[in-house]
Amino acid sequence: MSIKIGDKAPDFTLPKQDGTPANLKELLQKSAVVLYFYPKDDTPGCTKEACSFRDSYEAFKDAGAEVVGISSQSAASHQAFAAKYRLPFTLVSDEGGKVRSQYGVPSTLGLLPGRVTYVIDRDGTVRHVFNSQINATRHVTEALNIVKQLTGAAAT
């Protein structure tokens, strides 16, 4: 079952790229969260998406949201990916895909892990879902516009 707009986001605790735990509930105490599921570190589409989130990261922070990327690679893989592309946001390791399953993120062609972005408000309610495997950078513009609407910041 997929998580939809209006649903409560399933909580999770997963290792960040530095090995320390990231907990959704704790993140939401500080800000809204843009949680984006992506297929794999250091692949063309995922790199383009991550760099687009990187380039808009300050706008997300200014609008009151934290960006968190999630995929099934190890914390060490995430650490190398983040260092290579100077990613300022958290990447979490969902080895085994348990959280991906909790959110109901679909696979593409039954093989490739899906690319879905969720905007979660501070109450833990999902306010936006965007699912597109091929339009990686649109995840960033969609999420930023929703975050700005939620917080009253000027939309782009």
PAZAPA-4460 file (N, C-alpha, C; in steps of 0.05 Angstrom, whole numbers, plus 32768, in hexadecimal, padded with zeros to 4 digits):
% residues 156
    n_x    n_y    n_z   ca_x   ca_y   ca_z    c_x    c_y    c_z   seq   type   mol
   8011   7FE8   8000   8000   8000   8000   8012   8019   8000     1      M     A
   800D   802B   7FEE   801D   8043   7FEC   8013   8059   7FFF     2      S     A
   8026   8068   8009   801F   807F   801A   8015   8095   8008     3      I     A
   7FFF   80A1   800F   7FF3   80B6   7FFF   7FF1   80D1   800E     4      K     A
   7FEB   80E6   8000   7FE7   8100   800C   7FD2   80FD   8022     5      I     A
   7FD8   8108   803A   7FC6   8107   8050   7FCC   80F0   8064     6      G     A
   7FDC   80DD   805B   7FE4   80C7   806D   7FFA   80D0   8080     7      D     A
   7FFC   80C2   8096   8012   80C6   80A9   802B   80B8   809D     8      K     A
   8041   80C5   809D   805A   80B9   8092   8064   80A4   80A6     9      A     A
   806A   808C   809D   8075   8078   80AF   8090   8081   80BB    10      P     A
   8092   807F   80D5   80AC   8086   80E2   80C1   8071   80DB    11      D     A
   80DA   8079   80DC   80F0   8067   80D8   8108   8071   80E6    12      F     A
   811A   805F   80EC   8135   8065   80F5   8148   8055   80E4    13      T     A
   8159   8063   80D5   816C   8056   80C2   8187   8064   80C5    14      L     A
   819C   8056   80BD   81B7   8062   80BF   81BB   8077   80A9    15      P     A
   81C6   808E   80B2   81CF   80A3   809F   81E9   809B   8093    16      K     A
   81F2   80AC   8080   820C   80A6   8073   8223   80A5   8086    17      Q     A
   8221   80B3   809D   8237   80B1   80B1   8233   809B   80C5    18      D     A
   821E   808B   80C1   8219   8074   80D3   8207   807A   80EB    19      G     A
   8203   8094   80F1   81F1   809B   8107   81D4   8097   80FF    20      T     A
   81C2   8093   8112   81A6   808F   810B   8197   80A8   8103    21      P     A
   8186   80A6   80EF   8173   80BB   80E8   8158   80B1   80EE    22      A     A
   8148   80C1   80FD   812D   80B9   8104   811A   80CF   80FA    23      N     A
   8106   80C6   80EA   80F3   80D9   80DE   80E5   80EA   80F3    24      L     A
   80DB   80DD   8108   80CD   80EC   811D   80DE   8103   8129    25      K     A
   80F7   80FD   812D   8109   8112   8138   810E   8128   8124    26      E     A
   8111   8121   810A   8115   8135   80F5   80FD   8147   80F4    27      L     A
   80E5   813C   80F7   80CD   814C   80F4   80C9   815F   810C    28      L     A
   80D7   815B   8121   80D6   816E   8138   80E3   8188   8131    29      Q     A
   80F5   8187   811D   8104   819F   8115   80F9   81AD   80FC    30      K     A
   80EF   819D   80EA   80E6   81A8   80D0   80D5   8194   80C1    31      S     A
   80C9   819E   80AB   80BC   818C   8098   80D3   817B   808C    32      A     A
   80CB   8164   8080   80DF   8153   8073   80D7   814D   8057    33      V     A
   80EA   8150   8045   80E7   8147   8029   80F7   812C   8028    34      V     A
   80E8   8116   8027   80F3   80FC   8027   80F2   80F1   800A    35      L     A
   810A   80EE   7FFE   810A   80E4   7FE3   8117   80C9   7FE1    36      Y     A
   8108   80B6   7FD6   8112   809B   7FD0   811F   809B   7FB4    37      F     A
   8136   8090   7FB2   8144   808F   7F98   8150   8074   7F94    38      Y     A
   8154   806C   7F7B   815D   8050   7F75   8179   8049   7F7F    39      P     A
   818D   805A   7F78   81A9   8051   7F7E   81BC   8068   7F7D    40      K     A
   81CF   8067   7F90   81E5   807B   7F91   81F5   807B   7F77    41      D     A
   81FD   8093   7F6F   8211   8096   7F59   8208   808C   7F3E    42      D     A
   81EE   808C   7F39   81E4   8085   7F1E   81DB   80A0   7F11    43      T     A
   81DA   80A1   7EF7   81D4   80BC   7EEA   81BC   80CA   7EF4    44      P     A
   81A4   80BD   7EF5   818C   80CA   7EFD   818D   80D2   7F1B    45      G     A
   8197   80C0   7F2B   8198   80C5   7F48   81AC   80DB   7F4F    46      C     A
   81C2   80DC   7F40   81D6   80F1   7F44   81CA   810C   7F3C    47      T     A
   81BB   810D   7F26   81AF   8126   7F1D   819A   812F   7F32    48      K     A
   818A   811C   7F3C   8176   8123   7F50   8184   812D   7F6A    49      E     A
   8198   811F   7F73   81A6   8127   7F8C   81B3   8142   7F89    50      A     A
   81BF   8147   7F73   81CC   8161   7F6E   81B8   8177   7F6C    51      C     A
   81A1   8171   7F62   818B   8185   7F60   8181   818C   7F7C    52      S     A
   817E   8177   7F8D   8177   817C   7FA9   818D   818C   7FB7    53      F     A
   81A6   8186   7FB1   81BD   8194   7FBC   81BC   81B2   7FB5    54      R     A
   81B7   81B7   7F9B   81B7   81D3   7F91   819F   81E3   7F9C    55      D     A
   818A   81D6   7FA5   8173   81E3   7FB1   8172   81E0   7FCF    56      S     A
   8186   81D4   7FDB   8185   81CE   7FF7   8180   81E6   8009    57      Y     A
   818E   81FC   8004   818A   8214   8014   816D   821E   8012    58      E     A
   8161   821C   7FFA   8145   8224   7FF7   8133   8213   8008    59      A     A
   8139   81F9   8009   8129   81E7   801A   812C   81EF   8037    60      F     A
   8145   81F3   8040   814A   81FB   805B   813C   8215   8062    61      K     A
   813E   8229   8050   8131   8243   8054   8113   8240   8056    62      D     A
   8108   822D   8048   80EB   8229   8048   80E2   8217   805F    63      A     A
   80F5   820D   806F   80EE   81FD   8087   80EC   81E0   8083    64      G     A
   80FD   81D5   8071   80FC   81B8   806C   8118   81AC   806B    65      A     A
   811A   8193   8074   8133   8184   8072   812F   816F   805C    66      E     A
   8144   816B   804C   8144   8157   8037   8152   813E   8040    67      V     A
   8145   8127   803B   8151   810D   8042   814D   80FB   802A    68      V     A
   8164   80F0   8020   8163   80DD   800B   8165   80C1   8016    69      G     A
   8157   80AE   800A   8156   8093   8014   8158   807E   7FFE    70      I     A
   816A   806C   8000   816C   8055   7FED   8179   803E   7FFC    71      S     A
   817C   8028   7FEE   8184   800F   7FFB   81A2   800B   7FFD    72      S     A
   81B2   801D   7FF3   81CF   801A   7FF5   81D8   801E   8012    73      Q     A
   81EF   8015   8018   81FB   8016   8033   8201   8033   803B    74      S     A
   8205   8037   8054   820D   8052   805E   8228   805A   8051    75      A     A
   823A   8047   804E   8254   804D   8041   8250   8056   8024    76      A     A
   823E   804A   8016   8239   8052   7FFA   822D   806E   7FFA    77      S     A
   821B   8074   800C   820F   808F   800F   8224   80A3   8016    78      H     A
   8236   809C   8027   824B   80AE   8030   825D   80B6   8018    79      Q     A
   8264   80A2   8008   8275   80A8   7FF0   8265   80B9   7FDC    80      A     A
   824C   80B3   7FD8   823B   80C2   7FC5   8238   80DF   7FCE    81      F     A
   8233   80E2   7FE8   822F   80FD   7FF3   8249   810D   7FF1    82      A     A
   8260   8101   7FF6   8279   810F   7FF5   8280   8116   7FD8    83      A     A
   827C   8104   7FC6   8283   8108   7FAA   8274   8120   7F9E    84      K     A
   825A   8123   7FA6   8249   8139   7F9A   8243   814F   7FAE    85      Y     A
   8251   814F   7FC5   824E   8164   7FD9   8230   8168   7FE1    86      R     A
   8224   8152   7FE8   8207   8152   7FEF   8205   815B   800C    87      L     A
   81F7   8171   8012   81F6   817C   802D   81E0   816F   803E    88      P     A
   81D0   815E   8033   81B9   8153   8041   81BE   8136   8048    89      F     A
   81AD   812B   8058   81AF   810F   8062   81A7   80FB   804D    90      T     A
   81B7   80E6   804B   81AF   80CE   803C   81AD   80B7   8050    91      L     A
   8197   80A8   804F   8194   8092   8061   8193   8077   8052    92      V     A
   819D   8063   8060   81A0   8048   8054   8188   8036   805C    93      S     A
   8179   802F   8048   8162   801D   804D   8169   8001   8041    94      D     A
   817F   7FF5   804B   8187   7FDB   8041   8170   7FC7   8046    95      E     A
   8169   7FB9   8031   8153   7FA6   8033   8138   7FB2   802B    96      G     A
   8137   7FCD   8029   811F   7FDA   801F   8107   7FDA   8031    97      G     A
   810A   7FD7   804B   80F3   7FD6   805E   80E3   7FF0   805D    98      K     A
   80F1   8007   805F   80E3   8021   805F   80D6   8026   8044    99      V     A
   80E5   801F   802E   80DA   8022   8013   80BF   8013   8011   100      R     A
   80BE   7FFB   801D   80A5   7FEB   801D   8090   7FF8   802E   101      S     A
   8097   8003   8046   8084   8011   8057   8076   8028   8048   102      Q     A
   8085   8036   8038   807A   804D   8029   806D   8044   800F   103      Y     A
   8070   802B   8008   8063   8021   7FF0   8070   802C   7FD6   104      G     A
   808A   8032   7FD7   8097   803C   7FBF   8098   8026   7FAA   105      V     A
   808C   802B   7F93   808C   8016   7F7E   80A6   8013   7F70   106      P     A
   80AA   7FFB   7F64   80C1   7FF6   7F53   80B9   7FFD   7F36   107      S     A
   80CD   8004   7F27   80C9   8009   7F0A   80CF   7FF0   7EFB   108      T     A
   80BC   7FE7   7EEB   80BF   7FCE   7EDC   80C4   7FB6   7EEE   109      L     A
   80BC   7FB9   7F07   80C0   7FA3   7F1A   80DD   7F9F   7F23   110      G     A
   80EF   7FAF   7F19   810C   7FAA   7F1E   8119   7FC1   7F2C   111      L     A
   8116   7FD9   7F21   8125   7FF0   7F2B   8116   7FFE   7F42   112      L     A
   8123   8002   7F59   8115   800F   7F6F   810A   802A   7F66   113      P     A
   80F2   8031   7F6E   80E5   804A   7F66   80F1   8063   7F70   114      G     A
   80EA   8079   7F64   80F3   8094   7F6B   80D9   80A4   7F73   115      R     A
   80D5   80A7   7F8D   80BE   80B5   7F98   80C6   80C8   7FAD   116      V     A
   80BB   80E0   7FAD   80C0   80F5   7FC1   80A7   80FB   7FD0   117      T     A
   80AB   80FC   7FEB   8095   8103   7FFD   809C   811D   800C   118      Y     A
   8089   812F   800D   808C   8147   801E   807B   8141   8037   119      V     A
   8088   8142   804F   807B   813B   8068   807C   8153   807A   120      I     A
   8064   815C   8084   8064   8173   8095   806D   816C   80B1   121      D     A
   8070   8180   80C2   807B   817B   80DD   8069   816A   80EE   122      R     A
   804F   8167   80E7   803D   8155   80F5   8040   8138   80EC   123      D     A
   8051   8134   80D7   8055   8119   80CD   8041   8111   80B8   124      G     A
   8032   8124   80AD   801E   811F   8098   802B   8123   807D   125      T     A
   8026   8110   806B   8030   8113   8050   8020   8127   8041   126      V     A
   802D   813C   8037   801F   8152   8029   8022   8151   800B   127      R     A
   8035   8141   8001   803A   8140   7FE4   8049   8126   7FDE   128      H     A
   8041   8119   7FC8   804F   8102   7FBE   8055   8106   7FA1   129      V     A
   806E   8102   7F98   8074   8104   7F7C   8083   80EB   7F74   130      F     A
   807A   80DD   7F5F   8085   80C4   7F56   808D   80C7   7F39   131      N     A
   80A7   80C7   7F33   80B0   80C8   7F18   80CC   80BC   7F16   132      S     A
   80CF   80A7   7F08   80E9   809A   7F06   80FC   80AA   7EF3   133      Q     A
   80F0   80B6   7EDE   8101   80C3   7ECA   8105   80E1   7ECD   134      I     A
   80F3   80EE   7EDB   80F5   810B   7EDE   8100   8112   7EF9   135      N     A
   811A   810B   7EFD   8127   810D   7F17   8127   8129   7F23   136      A     A
   812D   813D   7F13   8130   8158   7F1F   8114   8164   7F25   137      T     A
   80FF   815B   7F19   80E5   8165   7F1F   80DD   815F   7F3C   138      R     A
   80E8   814A   7F47   80E3   8144   7F64   80EB   815C   7F75   139      H     A
   8100   816A   7F6E   810A   8180   7F7E   80F7   8198   7F7B   140      V     A
   80F0   819F   7F63   80DE   81B7   7F5F   80C2   81B1   7F6B   141      T     A
   80B8   8199   7F68   809E   8193   7F73   809F   8195   7F92   142      E     A
   80B3   8189   7F9E   80B5   8189   7FBB   80B9   81A5   7FC6   143      A     A
   80CA   81B5   7FB9   80D0   81D0   7FC3   80B7   81E1   7FC2   144      L     A
   80A8   81DF   7FAC   808F   81EF   7FAA   807B   81E8   7FC0   145      N     A
   8079   81CE   7FC6   8066   81C5   7FDC   8070   81CF   7FF7   146      I     A
   808A   81CC   7FFC   8095   81D5   8016   8090   81F3   8019   147      V     A
   8094   8202   8004   808F   821F   8006   8071   8225   800B   148      K     A
   8060   8215   7FFF   8043   8219   8004   803C   8213   8021   149      Q     A
   8048   81FE   802C   8043   81F6   8048   804C   820A   805C   150      L     A
   8063   8216   8056   806F   8229   8069   8069   8246   8063   151      T     A
   805B   824B   804D   8054   8267   8046   806B   8276   8039   152      G     A
   8081   8268   8032   8096   8276   8023   808D   827A   8006   153      A     A
   8099   828D   7FF9   8092   8293   7FDD   8099   827C   7FCB   154      A     A
   8085   8272   7FBC   808A   825C   7FA9   8098   8266   7F91   155      A     A
   80A7   8253   7F84   80B6   825B   7F6C   80A5   8257   7F53   156      T     A
***
